[in-house]
Amino acid sequence: MIKRTSKKHIQSILSKNPSWKILDIGCGYSANKLATTICDVQDLSKFYKDRNFIKLDKKQLPFDDDQFDFVIASHVLEHVEDYKFFISELERVSKKGYIELPTKLEDNLVFENKNDHLWHMDFDDVNLKLLISKRLQHFEPILTVAMIHKLRDNFKSSFILELYWESKIDYEFIENTQNIQKYSLISMFRKFFSKKIRTIFN
């Protein structure tokens, strides 16, 4: 089962369960404050001196089955080449967790995502499934990661998928069958402002 949630709600759940073993994987320098174990491909052991840090050297996660009560994978899945294996590994080391992902809109807007991300993510609210497709660039990016972080506060649902899963992460791969249509944001803005100007002077 997988469904929409919010990071705030997840934090509330974790804070009420202080005895839980919590894994944060692929978090870089921004691990969840309640994570008891942190795992990353970078060696961040000096940064996380006060917590258990494990460097990821292989494809398989270096943990036992059901070792954790909760696993967090925030902005990781879109980077992983073998997403099927990674999802199965999340399910193996824990029975529940939180996944955060960029929407297709954010992915297209941000410069850094153009080369770093492999997959586009969406969510089927009817069948409760994560929808995965090969990443397509629909328009040239105009924002940096720092800029998008500021916009997320007011437009979070447009830019971020926040998902809670339990027992199984239901997902489906969607083939891109349509020819990609590229949009020029500059042309769109020009049309918008041109219409505004005409309205003012008419």
C-alpha positions as CSV (number, residue, x, y, z in Angstrom):
1,M,0.0,0.0,0.0
2,I,1.2,3.5,-0.9
3,K,-0.6,6.7,-0.5
4,R,-0.1,10.5,-0.3
5,T,0.9,12.0,3.0
6,S,2.9,15.0,4.2
7,K,6.4,15.3,5.7
8,K,4.8,17.1,8.6
9,H,2.6,14.1,9.3
10,I,5.5,11.6,9.0
11,Q,7.5,13.7,11.4
12,S,4.7,13.5,13.9
13,I,4.5,9.7,13.6
14,L,8.3,9.3,14.0
15,S,8.4,11.6,17.0
16,K,5.8,9.6,18.8
17,N,7.9,6.4,18.3
18,P,11.3,7.2,19.8
19,S,12.2,3.5,20.1
20,W,12.0,3.0,16.3
21,K,15.1,2.2,14.2
22,I,14.9,4.7,11.4
23,L,17.0,4.6,8.2
24,D,17.6,7.6,6.0
25,I,19.1,6.6,2.7
26,G,20.7,8.9,0.1
27,C,20.1,12.0,2.1
28,G,23.5,13.7,1.7
29,Y,24.0,16.4,4.3
30,S,20.3,16.7,5.1
31,A,19.4,13.5,7.0
32,N,16.1,13.4,9.0
33,K,16.8,14.5,12.5
34,L,15.2,11.4,13.9
35,A,17.1,8.9,11.7
36,T,19.2,6.5,13.8
37,T,21.1,5.2,10.8
38,I,22.2,7.1,7.7
39,C,23.4,5.5,4.5
40,D,24.9,7.3,1.4
41,V,27.3,6.7,-1.5
42,Q,29.4,9.6,-0.1
43,D,31.5,9.1,2.9
44,L,29.8,11.4,5.4
45,S,31.0,9.7,8.6
46,K,32.8,12.8,9.8
47,F,29.6,14.9,9.3
48,Y,27.4,12.4,11.1
49,K,29.8,11.7,14.0
50,D,26.9,11.4,16.6
51,R,24.9,8.9,14.5
52,N,25.4,5.5,12.9
53,F,26.7,6.2,9.3
54,I,27.1,3.4,6.7
55,K,28.7,4.1,3.3
56,L,26.9,2.4,0.4
57,D,29.5,0.6,-1.7
58,K,27.2,-2.0,-3.5
59,K,23.9,-2.1,-5.2
60,Q,22.3,-4.1,-2.4
61,L,21.7,-2.2,0.9
62,P,24.1,-3.4,3.6
63,F,21.3,-4.3,6.1
64,D,19.4,-7.4,7.2
65,D,15.8,-8.1,6.3
66,D,13.4,-6.0,8.4
67,Q,16.3,-4.4,10.3
68,F,14.4,-1.0,10.5
69,D,11.0,0.1,11.6
70,F,10.9,2.9,9.1
71,V,13.0,3.9,6.0
72,I,13.2,7.4,4.4
73,A,14.2,7.9,0.8
74,S,13.9,11.5,-0.1
75,H,14.8,12.6,-3.6
76,V,16.6,9.3,-4.3
77,L,14.5,7.1,-6.5
78,E,14.7,9.5,-9.5
79,H,18.5,9.1,-9.6
80,V,18.6,5.3,-9.3
81,E,19.2,3.4,-12.6
82,D,17.7,0.1,-11.4
83,Y,14.6,1.5,-9.6
84,K,13.0,-2.0,-9.4
85,F,15.8,-3.4,-7.4
86,F,16.0,-0.3,-5.2
87,I,12.3,-0.4,-4.4
88,S,12.6,-4.1,-3.5
89,E,15.5,-3.3,-1.2
90,L,13.4,-0.6,0.6
91,E,10.7,-3.3,1.1
92,R,13.2,-5.8,2.3
93,V,14.9,-3.7,5.1
94,S,11.7,-2.2,6.4
95,K,7.9,-2.7,6.3
96,K,7.0,1.0,6.0
97,G,8.5,4.2,5.0
98,Y,8.4,7.7,3.4
99,I,9.3,8.5,-0.2
100,E,9.7,12.1,-1.5
101,L,10.0,12.9,-5.2
102,P,9.9,15.8,-7.6
103,T,6.8,16.2,-9.8
104,K,7.3,16.4,-13.5
105,L,6.8,20.1,-13.3
106,E,9.7,20.6,-10.8
107,D,11.9,18.2,-12.7
108,N,11.5,20.3,-15.9
109,L,12.0,23.6,-14.2
110,V,15.3,22.9,-12.4
111,F,18.7,23.1,-14.2
112,E,20.4,20.5,-12.0
113,N,17.7,17.9,-12.6
114,K,18.2,17.9,-16.4
115,N,21.3,15.7,-16.2
116,D,21.0,14.1,-12.7
117,H,17.5,12.5,-12.9
118,L,16.6,9.4,-14.9
119,W,12.9,9.0,-14.2
120,H,9.7,11.1,-14.0
121,M,7.3,10.3,-11.2
122,D,3.6,10.7,-10.8
123,F,0.9,9.2,-8.6
124,D,-2.3,7.5,-9.4
125,D,-4.7,8.5,-6.7
126,V,-7.4,6.1,-7.8
127,N,-5.4,2.9,-7.9
128,L,-2.8,4.1,-5.4
129,K,0.2,3.5,-7.5
130,L,3.5,5.2,-8.1
131,L,3.8,5.9,-11.8
132,I,7.3,5.8,-13.2
133,S,8.3,6.8,-16.7
134,K,11.5,7.7,-18.6
135,R,12.4,11.3,-18.0
136,L,11.6,13.8,-20.8
137,Q,12.5,17.4,-20.9
138,H,9.5,19.4,-22.1
139,F,11.1,22.9,-21.8
140,E,14.4,24.4,-21.0
141,P,14.9,24.8,-17.2
142,I,14.8,28.3,-15.7
143,L,15.4,27.7,-12.0
144,T,18.1,26.5,-9.7
145,V,17.7,24.1,-6.8
146,A,18.0,27.0,-4.3
147,M,15.2,28.9,-6.1
148,I,12.8,25.9,-6.2
149,H,13.3,25.4,-2.5
150,K,11.8,28.8,-1.8
151,L,8.8,28.1,-4.1
152,R,8.1,24.8,-2.5
153,D,6.7,26.4,0.7
154,N,3.8,28.0,-1.1
155,F,3.4,25.5,-4.0
156,K,4.4,22.2,-2.5
157,S,1.8,20.0,-4.1
158,S,2.9,21.3,-7.5
159,F,6.5,20.5,-7.0
160,I,6.7,17.5,-4.6
161,L,5.2,14.1,-4.2
162,E,5.1,13.0,-0.5
163,L,4.2,9.3,-0.1
164,Y,3.8,6.9,2.7
165,W,4.1,3.2,2.1
166,E,3.4,0.1,4.2
167,S,4.2,-3.6,3.4
168,K,4.5,-3.0,-0.4
169,I,5.3,-0.1,-2.7
170,D,2.8,-0.5,-5.6
171,Y,4.2,1.0,-8.8
172,E,3.8,0.8,-12.6
173,F,6.2,1.7,-15.4
174,I,4.5,3.9,-18.0
175,E,5.9,3.9,-21.5
176,N,6.2,7.3,-23.2
177,T,4.2,6.7,-26.3
178,Q,3.5,10.3,-27.3
179,N,5.9,12.5,-29.3
180,I,7.5,15.0,-26.9
181,Q,6.2,18.5,-27.4
182,K,8.7,21.1,-26.2
183,Y,7.4,24.4,-24.9
184,S,9.3,27.6,-24.9
185,L,8.7,29.3,-21.5
186,I,10.0,32.6,-22.9
187,S,7.4,32.6,-25.7
188,M,4.7,31.8,-23.2
189,F,5.7,34.7,-20.9
190,R,5.8,37.0,-23.9
191,K,2.3,36.1,-24.9
192,F,1.1,36.5,-21.3
193,F,2.6,40.0,-20.9
194,S,1.5,41.0,-24.4
195,K,-2.1,40.1,-23.5
196,K,-1.8,42.0,-20.3
197,I,-0.5,45.1,-22.0
198,R,-3.3,45.0,-24.6
199,T,-5.8,44.7,-21.8
200,I,-4.4,47.8,-20.1
201,F,-4.5,50.0,-23.1
202,N,-7.9,48.9,-24.5
